[in-house]
Amino acid sequence: MNQNLSALMIGLAGATITLSAYSQTVVSSTQCITVGLLVLMFGLIVKEGFMSF
């Protein structure tokens, strides 16, 4: 899988986690948004080439 596709998949996972904060009750919405944003940041790091996945 190339670098752009990996970053896209990670970004979609992060967006899904972030948006699920409003519809789930397992963890608090603040924790869910924080984890989602961290996953999005990881996707950006992969996209920029600082880390390969």
C-alpha positions in Angstrom: 0.0 0.0 0.0 1.5 3.4 -0.9 2.0 6.3 1.5 -1.0 8.3 0.3 -3.4 5.4 0.6 -2.1 4.5 4.1 -2.6 8.2 5.2 -6.1 8.2 3.8 -7.1 5.1 5.6 -5.7 6.4 8.9 -7.4 9.7 8.3 -10.7 8.0 7.7 -10.3 6.0 10.9 -9.5 9.1 12.9 -12.5 11.0 11.4 -14.8 8.0 12.3 -13.5 7.9 15.8 -14.0 11.7 16.2 -17.5 11.7 14.8 -18.6 8.7 16.8 -18.1 10.8 20.0 -21.7 12.1 19.5 -23.4 8.7 19.1 -21.7 6.3 21.6 -21.7 6.1 25.4 -18.8 3.7 26.1 -16.2 6.5 26.8 -16.7 10.2 27.3 -17.0 12.4 24.2 -13.9 14.4 25.2 -11.8 11.2 25.3 -13.2 10.0 22.0 -12.5 13.4 20.3 -8.9 13.4 21.7 -8.2 9.9 20.5 -9.7 10.7 17.1 -7.5 13.8 16.7 -4.4 11.9 17.7 -5.2 9.3 15.0 -5.6 12.2 12.5 -2.3 13.6 13.6 -0.7 10.2 13.0 -2.2 10.1 9.5 -0.6 13.5 8.8 2.8 12.3 10.0 2.5 9.3 7.7 1.4 11.5 4.8 4.3 13.9 5.2 6.8 11.0 5.2 8.1 11.3 8.8 7.0 7.8 9.5 6.2 4.9 7.2 3.4 2.5 7.9 
